[in-house]
Structures are given as structure tokens and as C-alpha cells.
Amino acid sequence: MAYPHSNLNFEKMLMKFITEEGPMLEMLTWLCEKLMNTEVASKINADKKVL
């Protein structure tokens, strides 16, 4: 099932990245930060479940 507004955030982010001096570097930096935050959050939650 497709959501009618599922691309709005993507389009806004894409425009933000395109206006930067190095759009690919900005996209990769953003993605790496999100992945690191997700990894840390999952480790913190895993630690809480063990206790």
C-alpha cells in the first residue's frame, strides 16, 4: 500500500542536500549519523532488557 505523502520528507531533504556544496558528502554524513544513532539506541535498549 502506497501512502500519498510518503515522498514529501524525501523531497524536502533532497532539496536541502542539493543546495549544499557537496551534496553526496552531506547525504552520506546524514545517513551515517542516523545509522550510528540507531545502533546506539538498539544497544541501550538491549542493555535495559538484560537488567
QUINOR-V404861 format. One record per pair of residues at least 24 apart in sequence whose C-alpha atoms are under 7 Angstrom apart, sorted by the first residue. I is the first residue (numbers start at 1). J is the second residue. D is the distance in whole Angstrom. If there is no record, write none. Layout:
i=I j=J d=D
i=I j=J d=D
This chain:
none
